[in-house]
Each structure stands twice: as structure tokens, then as C-alpha cells.
Amino acid sequence: MITSTSNLQVKQLIQLQKKAKERNTQDVFVVEGSKMALEVPDSQLVQIYVSERFYEKDPAFFGEDRPVTVLSDRVFESVSDTRTPQGVLCVVRQYHYDLEDLLGTAAREPLIIALENLQDPGNLGTIVRTAEGAGVTGILLSPGCVDLYNPKVIRSTMGAVYRMPFYYTDDFERELRTLKQRGVRLFAAHLEGSVPYDEETYCGPSGFLIGNESQGLTDETAAIANARIRIPMCGQVESLNAAVAASVLMYEANRQRRRVLSGKEGIQKKLRPEKRSGKEFRKEGIVS
């Protein structure tokens, strides 16, 4: 058991929690909480750390095959990024994707969220979590976006960080043009959008452009979009929070795609020969 905050592992954990540069140098990030810890894929897990109290309560929580290091309660509190730590955190290998990964597989049309200069960790984490639920195939981030491996972002993803492909690009506009060349139709969420969001169609390859919380999309990025869409507002509200706006758009695309899919399944059901028994055929005089 580690009982000193001067321990090298403890110092490294503190640096990983606080500094993006350190996380990138070591190519790892930190997750906290038992749920997040249990969901870490074995291939990505580097090390598990638990508090003395947590270990005494359930020493076999992670089984015998996963590497566990025990920290005294005082030391664990010093490395935790939360006010009321659950007593477990993991060091996890970072993920590495490229633009191709965001396009998904041939089984479904691409649905991409492109984020420009998003700054709030909670917004980014919420978007990642919602993106998985809405069937988004990937997230593209500009260089000015908050670090996705920031502890606050990680907590907000609720485990979706393990499954949602994302890619930070050094040239946001270039990648958007590449997506257009690949057949992805881009929709800019914009206060000056001429079309309400629910009057467009997102069943084909689509991408939503979401801008900075206070400034929105830059003019250069908005100009690349195929269309500018808006979310109609009631009252005196000018716009929605970035994560809420992104969620509205993602689930509108999800709704449209589910509707198309259910329609196709309905047609296939009608075309499928009806199963009937020999007794029914004999009754109708079709067979003797």
C-alpha cells in the first residue's frame, strides 16, 4: 500500500489529472468511479488504483487478473479530481482515430458532429455521451476545443469515451472540405440559419457543425456548410446551450433514420410470403 504523497506514482497521477501535456506525453488518461473503471476495455487498461477503504470493503471487486494498487485514503484523496471520491481510478491508454474512422462502416450512413472551439468540459462530455446514444459515427474537433481527456470531460461521457470515435485535426476547414468530397452533407447550426432544423433531411451522409459557446461558428467554417439551419426559439431566448443544441440535432437525425428504417422493414414484411398451414390451404380449396 502506498502511504506517501511523495511516491513517484502518486506524483505522476496528480500530473495526469492536471495537465494535458503530461497525458499526451504518456499517451494515457485517468478515469474515476467504479462504473467507469469496470467498463475500461482490457486492451486499454494500464493500472487500477483504489483507496484503502474501498479495498477493505471489496478486495475482489476487479477479480484476480487486473492490476490493482492500494493507496491510503489520504493519498487517494490527494490524487482524486472529485470532491467525494468513490475510491477507485484507472490509468487508461489513449485512443487514436483518423478521419476515416469517423465515417463508420458500410452498414450505416455517416453521421458526424464537427465541433469548433468548444471550451466547456461538461458540454463536450455531454455531446460525446449523447452522440453514442443517437447513433453518431464520429466526432471531429478543431484544435481550439477543450481536451477530451480532461477529467471533467471524461466523467461527463459516462463511458462513451471508450466507444465513440473522435479526431482532433490541425486543419479543421480542410477536413470539412474532405468530408464534403466524400459525400457528407454539412449543416451549420447558426442563428442566421434560413431553414428550421426539422425541415431538412439527414438520412444520407450528414454532419452537424457546432460552434463555440459564446461566439458560435466562425464565418470561414459556416461558409463551408451546405446549409445553415436554426432551432426555432420561443420567448426571449436567443439560442440553446451548445450541448443541448447538438443533442436536438443528433436526435432529429436519429428520429428520421429510425423512421426510414422502420418503413423499409414494414415494406419487407409486406413483401415476405405469409406463412400458412396446410389446413388453411385445404379449407380454401387450394390443395386437396
Secondary structure, DSSP 8 states (H G I E B T S, - for coil): -B--TTSHHHHHHHHHHH-HHHHHHHTEEEEESHHHHHHS-TTTEEEEEEEHHHHHH-TTTT-SSS-EEEE-HHHHHHH-SSSS--SEEEEEE-----HHHHT--TTS--EEEEESS---HHHHHHHHHHHHHHT--EEEE-TTS--TTSHHHHHHHTTGGGTS-EEE-S-HHHHHHHHHHTT-EEEEE-TT-SEEGGGS--SSSEEEEE-BTTTBS-HHHHHHSSEEEE----TT-----HHHHHHHHHHHHHHHHHHHHHHHHHHHHHHS-----HHHHHHTTS--
